[in-house]
Amino acid sequence: NPNFLTYFPDAELPEDLGRGDRSSCLRIGAFLVIEKLMMESMVDKIVSSIYNDDRGTGLFLDLAAYYLTTENNAGQYYPDYAYNHPLFTPDHKIYSDSTVSKFTSQISVEDSVAFQNEWNSIKKKQDKIYISYDSTNKNCQAGDIEIVEFGHAKEDKGLPVFNYSIAYDCSNREPLFYETYPGSIVDVSQLQIMLEKAVAYGYKNAGFILDRGYFSRANIRYMDKCGYDFVIMVKGMRSFVNEAIRKVQGSFEEKRQYSIRRYRVNGTTLKTPVFYSDEKDRYLHIYYSYSKAADERSALEAKIDRMTAYLKKLEGQEVVIDKSYEKYFSLEYYHEGQEDQCFVCALEKSSVIEKELKLCGYFCIITSSEMTAKEALDLYKSRDASEKLFKADKTFLGNRSMRICSEEALEGKMLIAFVALIIRNRIYTKLKDAEEEMLERPNYMNVPASIRELEKIEMIRQADGVYRLDHAVTATQKTILKAFGIDANYIKRKAKEISDQLNSRVIRVKI
């Protein structure tokens, strides 16, 4: 890692692994798909404009392909990947893990900003789009990273974290930009900073789809100020939401005209201000789900039972019970003296529990512009794509652990991972579009399975030192490749190109 060179600056490290260290079997299928999608999305040109040299551009794209193909971001395993894959680097040069580590740590914040500026500048901004914005955080054990702080970890391991957010264009189905920021900053505080970036990128005719963590009076007013529409889930048990639910309760839950069959809920809409000082009417969409009601009622009853059992054990003891229990119970004490108090019993607040039970199964979405309850729910459900992005980042790009020890290396890996995420998302959407047109739903039309299948397309180095396809493209592989506009002839042509590029570097076999 980069710290090695800090302590041993005079050490001579290998720049590459030599000309003969290449497998006699090259896996080319996934590489050719990734290469085509990089060209279609213009990612390769944007990266090239940042580095202005084939070596830097090639190594950057190779690392993105490595993250995507192997579901791993560990630099020390990159040479293993390069050993049996074609590469974007000139002459398919294989760089060592020390070179990869050094290269990653040299990617700067300026490079990240330049890529995102250029990536967003090529987007068409005339049509109305809806942008889903969400964040997650990552635990970190490294001690030299300033951005890492203790905060509200999604997966609390008692470690400091840094936050990572993505803005995803639900209309065109692609990630637009990302942010990394200190772990102590909460979602509701970061939203206005993100909105300023969206304005700077030129997104004017846009709306934002937000989770309940971003709901606040200040944020709604700021979106009004920026001229952005919004679709936002409301935090549960808000007083104005409860009042609105009681107004419509019993009027829509059983009626077929309010049914939204796709999600198996019923929904209705009220036009009302959200806050007492709100200058505008908003559209409050109220939904009811029988399955959600059953689950929530069961969870609430189980919670009350646990609390009751716990309080029963404390009867007759000199204890002070946490005030959170007072929401559902009246706590009775017997005072023996000035300070000592003995807990006697707990009495259920039946009216409070019954009110909460009646609210089980309801949830609310607020929109700034007029639409039906179904349209609002469809828009909010489109956030699933951005949720899958976070899952892909952690699970399928290897970023559950960043494996870095410096601020610079973190910046580099986040940018490479974002580029890999762009390409992976394009693979996902093209496979899904192709699957929609099929009569049956085969189990290989997903990203991990398709990559595993494409990796079986191989070139073998034969006795004359020339790489040739080992076998014809299979029917399954043809189905997957068709989703990307690739056929068997394209594979043969590209295989010939790769073979010609490698021909001067292969080991000649003496017969």
C-alpha positions as CSV (number, residue, x, y, z in Angstrom):
1,N,0.0,0.0,0.0
2,P,1.1,3.7,-0.3
3,N,2.5,3.7,3.3
4,F,5.2,1.2,2.2
5,L,6.7,3.9,-0.1
6,T,6.4,6.4,2.7
7,Y,8.7,4.4,5.0
8,F,10.9,2.8,2.2
9,P,11.1,5.5,-0.5
10,D,14.2,4.0,-2.1
11,A,12.7,0.5,-2.6
12,E,12.4,-0.6,-6.2
13,L,9.0,-1.9,-6.9
14,P,8.0,-3.8,-10.1
15,E,6.1,-1.5,-12.6
16,D,4.6,-4.5,-14.4
17,L,4.7,-8.3,-14.2
18,G,6.5,-8.9,-17.5
19,R,5.6,-10.0,-20.9
20,G,5.4,-13.7,-20.4
21,D,3.1,-13.7,-17.3
22,R,-0.2,-14.0,-19.2
23,S,-2.5,-17.0,-19.1
24,S,-2.9,-19.2,-22.1
25,C,-6.7,-18.9,-21.6
26,L,-8.3,-15.4,-21.7
27,R,-11.9,-14.7,-20.6
28,I,-13.2,-12.1,-23.0
29,G,-17.1,-12.2,-22.8
30,A,-17.7,-9.8,-19.8
31,F,-14.8,-7.6,-20.9
32,L,-16.4,-7.0,-24.4
33,V,-19.8,-6.1,-22.9
34,I,-18.1,-3.7,-20.4
35,E,-16.0,-2.2,-23.2
36,K,-19.1,-1.6,-25.4
37,L,-21.1,0.0,-22.5
38,M,-18.2,2.2,-21.6
39,M,-18.1,3.5,-25.2
40,E,-21.9,3.9,-25.4
41,S,-22.0,5.9,-22.1
42,M,-18.9,7.9,-23.1
43,V,-17.3,7.0,-19.8
44,D,-14.1,6.1,-21.6
45,K,-13.9,9.5,-23.2
46,I,-14.6,11.3,-19.9
47,V,-11.8,9.4,-18.1
48,S,-9.5,10.0,-21.0
49,S,-10.1,13.7,-20.8
50,I,-9.0,13.7,-17.1
51,Y,-5.8,11.7,-17.5
52,N,-4.7,12.7,-21.0
53,D,-2.6,9.5,-21.4
54,D,-3.4,6.0,-22.4
55,R,-1.7,4.4,-19.3
56,G,-3.8,6.3,-16.7
57,T,-7.0,5.9,-18.7
58,G,-6.5,2.2,-19.3
59,L,-5.6,1.4,-15.7
60,F,-8.6,3.3,-14.4
61,L,-11.0,1.5,-16.7
62,D,-9.3,-1.8,-16.0
63,L,-9.9,-1.3,-12.3
64,A,-13.5,-0.4,-12.8
65,A,-13.9,-3.6,-14.9
66,Y,-12.1,-5.6,-12.2
67,Y,-14.4,-4.3,-9.5
68,L,-17.4,-5.2,-11.6
69,T,-16.3,-8.6,-12.9
70,T,-14.8,-10.1,-9.7
71,E,-17.0,-8.3,-7.1
72,N,-13.9,-7.3,-5.4
73,N,-11.9,-4.1,-4.8
74,A,-8.8,-5.5,-3.2
75,G,-5.8,-4.1,-5.2
76,Q,-3.6,-7.1,-4.4
77,Y,-5.8,-9.4,-6.4
78,Y,-5.9,-7.2,-9.5
79,P,-2.8,-9.0,-11.2
80,D,-4.7,-12.3,-10.9
81,Y,-7.6,-10.7,-12.8
82,A,-5.3,-9.1,-15.4
83,Y,-3.5,-12.4,-15.9
84,N,-6.5,-14.0,-17.6
85,H,-8.4,-11.1,-19.0
86,P,-8.0,-8.6,-21.9
87,L,-7.1,-5.1,-20.6
88,F,-7.7,-1.5,-21.6
89,T,-4.1,-0.6,-20.9
90,P,-1.8,-0.2,-24.0
91,D,-0.5,-3.6,-25.2
92,H,-2.7,-5.2,-22.4
93,K,0.1,-4.4,-20.0
94,I,-0.4,-6.1,-16.5
95,Y,0.5,-3.7,-13.6
96,S,1.6,-5.0,-10.2
97,D,-0.5,-4.5,-7.1
98,S,1.9,-1.9,-5.8
99,T,1.4,0.2,-8.9
100,V,-2.4,-0.2,-8.6
101,S,-2.2,1.0,-4.9
102,K,0.0,4.0,-5.9
103,F,-2.3,4.8,-8.8
104,T,-5.5,4.7,-6.6
105,S,-3.9,7.0,-4.0
106,Q,-3.0,9.5,-6.7
107,I,-6.7,10.0,-7.8
108,S,-7.6,13.4,-6.3
109,V,-10.8,15.2,-5.3
110,E,-10.2,17.3,-8.5
111,D,-10.4,14.2,-10.6
112,S,-13.7,13.2,-8.9
113,V,-15.2,16.7,-9.4
114,A,-14.0,16.8,-13.0
115,F,-15.5,13.4,-13.8
116,Q,-18.9,14.3,-12.3
117,N,-19.0,17.7,-13.9
118,E,-18.4,16.2,-17.4
119,W,-20.7,13.2,-16.7
120,N,-23.6,15.5,-15.8
121,S,-22.8,18.0,-18.6
122,I,-23.7,15.4,-21.3
123,K,-27.1,14.7,-19.8
124,K,-30.2,16.0,-21.6
125,K,-32.0,18.4,-19.3
126,Q,-35.0,19.4,-21.4
127,D,-37.4,16.7,-20.2
128,K,-38.7,16.5,-16.7
129,I,-36.9,13.9,-14.6
130,Y,-37.3,12.6,-11.1
131,I,-34.1,12.1,-9.1
132,S,-34.0,9.6,-6.2
133,Y,-31.6,10.7,-3.5
134,D,-30.5,8.4,-0.7
135,S,-27.5,7.7,1.5
136,T,-25.8,5.0,3.4
137,N,-22.7,4.9,5.6
138,K,-19.7,2.7,5.9
139,N,-17.8,1.6,9.0
140,C,-14.1,2.4,9.0
141,Q,-11.2,1.3,11.2
142,A,-8.5,3.4,9.5
143,G,-7.2,6.1,11.7
144,D,-5.8,8.6,9.1
145,I,-9.0,9.6,7.4
146,E,-10.5,13.0,8.5
147,I,-13.9,12.3,7.0
148,V,-14.5,9.4,9.4
149,E,-16.5,10.3,12.5
150,F,-18.9,8.7,14.9
151,G,-22.5,9.1,13.8
152,H,-25.7,7.2,13.2
153,A,-24.4,4.0,11.6
154,K,-26.8,1.8,9.6
155,E,-24.9,-1.2,10.8
156,D,-23.6,-0.2,14.2
157,K,-20.3,-1.9,15.0
158,G,-19.1,0.7,17.5
159,L,-16.8,2.2,14.8
160,P,-16.7,5.6,13.2
161,V,-18.3,6.0,9.8
162,F,-18.4,8.1,6.7
163,N,-21.5,8.8,4.7
164,Y,-22.0,8.0,1.0
165,S,-25.0,9.2,-1.0
166,I,-26.1,8.8,-4.6
167,A,-28.4,10.9,-6.8
168,Y,-30.1,8.5,-9.3
169,D,-32.1,9.6,-12.3
170,C,-35.2,7.3,-12.1
171,S,-36.5,8.6,-15.5
172,N,-33.4,7.6,-17.5
173,R,-32.3,4.9,-15.0
174,E,-28.7,6.0,-14.3
175,P,-26.7,7.4,-11.4
176,L,-25.9,11.1,-11.8
177,F,-23.5,12.0,-9.0
178,Y,-22.3,10.9,-5.6
179,E,-21.2,12.5,-2.3
180,T,-18.9,11.4,0.5
181,Y,-19.2,13.5,3.7
182,P,-18.4,13.1,7.5
183,G,-20.2,10.5,9.4
184,S,-21.7,12.8,12.0
185,I,-23.8,14.7,9.5
186,V,-27.4,13.4,9.4
187,D,-29.5,13.0,6.2
188,V,-31.8,15.9,6.9
189,S,-28.9,18.3,7.1
190,Q,-27.2,17.2,3.9
191,L,-30.1,17.6,1.6
192,Q,-29.8,21.4,1.0
193,I,-26.1,21.0,0.1
194,M,-27.1,18.3,-2.4
195,L,-29.8,20.6,-3.9
196,E,-27.2,23.3,-4.5
197,K,-25.0,20.8,-6.4
198,A,-28.0,19.7,-8.5
199,V,-28.6,23.4,-9.4
200,A,-24.9,23.8,-10.4
201,Y,-25.1,20.7,-12.6
202,G,-27.9,22.4,-14.5
203,Y,-30.9,20.2,-13.4
204,K,-33.8,22.7,-13.4
205,N,-36.7,20.7,-14.7
206,A,-36.5,18.0,-12.0
207,G,-38.2,16.6,-9.0
208,F,-36.7,14.7,-6.1
209,I,-37.9,11.4,-4.5
210,L,-36.8,11.2,-0.9
211,D,-37.1,8.9,2.0
212,R,-38.6,9.9,5.4
213,G,-35.1,10.8,6.8
214,Y,-35.1,14.0,4.7
215,F,-38.5,15.3,5.8
216,S,-38.4,18.7,7.5
217,R,-40.0,22.1,7.1
218,A,-36.7,23.7,6.2
219,N,-36.0,21.2,3.4
220,I,-39.5,21.5,1.9
221,R,-39.1,25.3,1.8
222,Y,-35.7,25.0,0.3
223,M,-37.0,22.7,-2.5
224,D,-39.7,25.3,-3.2
225,K,-37.0,28.0,-3.3
226,C,-34.9,26.0,-5.8
227,G,-38.0,25.3,-7.9
228,Y,-37.9,21.5,-7.4
229,D,-40.9,19.3,-7.1
230,F,-40.7,16.5,-4.5
231,V,-42.1,13.2,-3.6
232,I,-41.3,12.4,0.0
233,M,-42.3,9.8,2.6
234,V,-43.6,11.2,5.9
235,K,-42.2,10.1,9.2
236,G,-44.6,7.9,11.0
237,M,-46.9,9.1,13.9
238,R,-46.6,12.8,12.9
239,S,-49.6,14.7,14.5
240,F,-50.8,16.2,11.2
241,V,-50.6,12.8,9.5
242,N,-52.6,11.2,12.2
243,E,-55.2,13.9,12.0
244,A,-55.4,13.5,8.2
245,I,-55.7,9.7,8.5
246,R,-58.6,10.1,11.0
247,K,-60.4,12.4,8.5
248,V,-60.5,9.8,5.8
249,Q,-60.5,6.6,8.0
250,G,-63.2,4.2,6.9
251,S,-63.9,6.0,3.6
252,F,-61.5,4.3,1.2
253,E,-59.9,1.1,2.7
254,E,-62.7,-1.2,1.5
255,K,-63.6,0.4,-1.8
256,R,-62.4,-1.0,-5.1
257,Q,-62.2,2.4,-6.7
258,Y,-59.3,3.3,-4.4
259,S,-57.5,0.0,-4.9
260,I,-53.9,0.0,-6.3
261,R,-53.6,-3.6,-7.3
262,R,-49.9,-3.6,-8.2
263,Y,-48.9,-2.9,-4.6
264,R,-52.0,-4.4,-3.0
265,V,-52.9,-1.2,-1.1
266,N,-55.8,1.3,-1.2
267,G,-55.0,5.0,-1.5
268,T,-56.6,8.4,-1.4
269,T,-55.4,12.0,-1.7
270,L,-56.0,15.1,0.4
271,K,-55.0,18.7,-0.6
272,T,-53.8,20.4,2.5
273,P,-50.9,22.5,3.9
274,V,-48.3,20.4,5.6
275,F,-47.3,22.8,8.3
276,Y,-49.4,25.5,10.0
277,S,-47.2,28.2,8.5
278,D,-47.1,26.6,5.0
279,E,-47.9,29.0,2.3
280,K,-48.9,26.3,-0.2
281,D,-51.3,23.4,-0.4
282,R,-49.5,20.1,-0.7
283,Y,-50.9,16.7,-1.8
284,L,-51.1,14.2,1.0
285,H,-51.5,10.7,-0.3
286,I,-52.7,8.2,2.4
287,Y,-52.4,4.5,1.9
288,Y,-53.7,1.5,3.7
289,S,-52.4,-2.1,3.5
290,Y,-54.0,-5.0,5.2
291,S,-50.8,-7.0,5.3
292,K,-48.9,-4.1,6.7
293,A,-51.6,-3.6,9.3
294,A,-51.4,-7.2,10.4
295,D,-47.6,-7.0,10.7
296,E,-47.6,-3.7,12.6
297,R,-50.4,-4.8,15.0
298,S,-48.5,-8.0,15.7
299,A,-45.3,-6.1,16.3
300,L,-47.0,-3.6,18.6
301,E,-48.8,-6.3,20.7
302,A,-45.4,-8.2,21.0
303,K,-43.8,-5.0,22.1
304,I,-46.5,-4.4,24.8
305,D,-46.2,-8.0,26.0
306,R,-42.4,-7.6,26.4
307,M,-42.7,-4.4,28.3
308,T,-45.4,-5.9,30.5
309,A,-43.3,-8.9,31.3
310,Y,-40.3,-6.7,32.1
311,L,-42.3,-4.4,34.4
312,K,-43.8,-7.4,36.2
313,K,-40.3,-8.5,37.2
314,L,-39.6,-5.1,38.8
315,E,-42.6,-5.0,41.0
316,G,-41.7,-4.5,44.7
317,Q,-38.1,-3.3,43.8
318,E,-36.6,0.1,44.5
319,V,-36.0,1.2,40.9
320,V,-36.5,4.2,38.6
321,I,-38.0,3.0,35.3
322,D,-37.2,4.6,32.0
323,K,-39.7,7.3,30.9
324,S,-40.2,5.6,27.5
325,Y,-42.5,3.1,29.3
326,E,-44.8,6.0,30.3
327,K,-46.1,6.2,26.8
328,Y,-48.1,2.9,27.2
329,F,-48.2,2.5,31.0
330,S,-49.1,4.4,34.1
331,L,-46.3,3.6,36.6
332,E,-47.3,3.4,40.2
333,Y,-44.7,3.9,43.0
334,Y,-44.9,3.7,46.8
335,H,-42.7,6.3,48.6
336,E,-41.2,5.0,51.9
337,G,-39.2,8.1,52.6
338,Q,-37.9,11.3,51.1
339,E,-35.8,9.6,48.4
340,D,-36.6,5.9,48.4
341,Q,-39.4,4.8,46.1
342,C,-40.7,1.3,45.5
343,F,-42.2,0.3,42.1
344,V,-45.6,-1.2,42.7
345,C,-47.2,-2.0,39.3
346,A,-47.8,-0.8,35.8
347,L,-51.3,-0.1,34.4
348,E,-51.9,-0.2,30.6
349,K,-53.0,3.0,29.0
350,S,-55.7,1.3,27.0
351,S,-56.9,4.4,25.1
352,V,-53.3,5.2,23.9
353,I,-52.7,1.6,22.7
354,E,-56.1,1.4,21.0
355,K,-55.4,4.7,19.1
356,E,-52.0,3.4,17.9
357,L,-53.5,0.0,16.8
358,K,-56.1,1.9,14.7
359,L,-53.3,3.6,12.9
360,C,-51.5,0.4,12.0
361,G,-51.3,-0.3,8.2
362,Y,-51.3,3.4,7.1
363,F,-48.5,5.3,5.5
364,C,-48.3,8.7,3.8
365,I,-46.5,10.3,0.9
366,I,-46.4,14.1,0.2
367,T,-46.0,15.5,-3.2
368,S,-45.6,19.2,-4.3
369,S,-47.5,18.8,-7.6
370,E,-50.9,17.4,-8.2
371,M,-51.1,13.6,-9.0
372,T,-53.1,10.6,-8.0
373,A,-52.3,8.3,-5.1
374,K,-51.2,5.6,-7.6
375,E,-48.9,8.0,-9.5
376,A,-47.3,9.1,-6.3
377,L,-46.7,5.5,-5.1
378,D,-45.3,4.5,-8.5
379,L,-42.8,7.4,-8.3
380,Y,-41.8,6.6,-4.8
381,K,-41.4,2.9,-5.6
382,S,-39.0,3.8,-8.4
383,R,-36.6,4.5,-5.5
384,D,-36.0,0.7,-5.5
385,A,-33.5,1.2,-8.3
386,S,-31.4,3.5,-6.1
387,E,-31.7,1.0,-3.2
388,K,-30.3,-1.7,-5.5
389,L,-27.4,0.6,-6.3
390,F,-26.3,0.7,-2.7
391,K,-26.7,-3.1,-2.5
392,A,-24.6,-3.5,-5.7
393,D,-22.0,-1.1,-4.3
394,K,-21.5,-3.1,-1.1
395,T,-22.2,-6.6,-2.3
396,F,-21.3,-6.7,-6.0
397,L,-18.4,-4.2,-6.2
398,G,-16.7,-5.3,-3.0
399,N,-17.1,-2.0,-1.3
400,R,-18.5,-3.4,2.0
401,S,-14.8,-3.0,3.0
402,M,-12.9,-0.2,1.4
403,R,-9.4,-1.6,2.2
404,I,-7.7,1.8,2.3
405,C,-5.5,3.6,4.8
406,S,-5.5,7.2,3.5
407,E,-7.9,10.0,2.5
408,E,-6.4,9.9,-1.0
409,A,-7.0,6.2,-1.5
410,L,-10.6,6.6,-0.3
411,E,-11.3,9.2,-2.9
412,G,-9.7,7.1,-5.6
413,K,-11.7,4.0,-4.8
414,M,-14.9,5.8,-4.5
415,L,-14.5,7.3,-8.0
416,I,-13.5,4.0,-9.6
417,A,-16.5,2.3,-7.8
418,F,-18.9,5.0,-9.1
419,V,-17.7,4.4,-12.7
420,A,-18.2,0.6,-12.1
421,L,-21.6,1.4,-10.7
422,I,-22.6,3.3,-13.8
423,I,-21.7,0.4,-16.0
424,R,-23.2,-2.2,-13.8
425,N,-26.5,-0.3,-13.7
426,R,-26.5,-0.2,-17.5
427,I,-26.0,-4.0,-17.5
428,Y,-28.9,-4.4,-15.1
429,T,-31.3,-2.2,-17.0
430,K,-30.5,-3.8,-20.4
431,L,-31.0,-7.3,-19.0
432,K,-34.3,-6.3,-17.4
433,D,-35.5,-4.7,-20.6
434,A,-34.6,-7.8,-22.6
435,E,-36.3,-10.0,-19.9
436,E,-39.5,-8.1,-20.2
437,E,-39.8,-9.1,-23.8
438,M,-39.4,-12.8,-23.1
439,L,-42.2,-15.2,-22.6
440,E,-40.3,-17.0,-19.8
441,R,-38.0,-15.5,-17.1
442,P,-34.7,-17.4,-17.3
443,N,-32.6,-17.4,-14.1
444,Y,-29.5,-16.1,-15.9
445,M,-30.9,-12.7,-16.9
446,N,-29.4,-10.9,-13.8
447,V,-26.0,-9.2,-13.5
448,P,-24.1,-11.8,-11.4
449,A,-25.4,-14.8,-13.4
450,S,-24.9,-13.1,-16.8
451,I,-21.3,-12.2,-15.9
452,R,-20.5,-15.7,-14.8
453,E,-21.9,-17.0,-18.1
454,L,-20.0,-14.5,-20.2
455,E,-16.8,-15.3,-18.4
456,K,-17.1,-18.7,-20.1
457,I,-16.4,-17.2,-23.5
458,E,-12.6,-17.9,-23.7
459,M,-9.7,-17.5,-26.1
460,I,-7.0,-20.2,-26.0
461,R,-3.3,-19.7,-27.0
462,Q,-2.6,-22.4,-29.4
463,A,0.7,-24.0,-30.6
464,D,1.5,-21.1,-33.0
465,G,1.2,-18.6,-30.2
466,V,-2.0,-17.1,-31.5
467,Y,-5.1,-16.7,-29.3
468,R,-8.3,-18.2,-30.8
469,L,-11.9,-18.8,-29.5
470,D,-12.0,-22.1,-27.7
471,H,-15.6,-22.8,-28.8
472,A,-18.6,-21.2,-30.4
473,V,-20.9,-18.9,-28.5
474,T,-23.7,-20.9,-26.7
475,A,-27.4,-20.3,-27.0
476,T,-27.5,-18.9,-23.4
477,Q,-24.6,-16.6,-24.1
478,K,-26.3,-15.4,-27.4
479,T,-29.4,-14.5,-25.4
480,I,-27.4,-12.5,-22.9
481,L,-25.3,-10.8,-25.5
482,K,-28.4,-9.9,-27.6
483,A,-29.5,-7.6,-24.7
484,F,-26.4,-5.5,-25.4
485,G,-26.7,-5.5,-29.2
486,I,-23.9,-8.0,-29.6
487,D,-23.9,-11.2,-31.7
488,A,-21.5,-14.0,-32.4
489,N,-19.9,-12.2,-35.3
490,Y,-19.1,-9.3,-33.0
491,I,-17.4,-11.7,-30.6
492,K,-15.3,-13.3,-33.4
493,R,-14.2,-9.9,-34.7
494,K,-13.2,-8.5,-31.3
495,A,-11.5,-11.8,-30.5
496,K,-9.4,-11.4,-33.6
497,E,-8.5,-7.8,-32.6
498,I,-7.4,-8.9,-29.2
499,S,-5.4,-11.7,-30.6
500,D,-3.6,-9.4,-33.0
501,Q,-2.8,-7.0,-30.2
502,L,-1.3,-9.8,-28.1
503,N,0.4,-11.6,-30.8
504,S,3.7,-9.7,-30.5
505,R,3.7,-10.4,-26.7
506,V,2.9,-14.1,-26.5
507,I,5.4,-16.8,-25.8
508,R,6.2,-18.8,-28.9
509,V,5.9,-22.5,-28.4
510,K,8.7,-24.5,-29.9
511,I,7.5,-27.8,-31.5
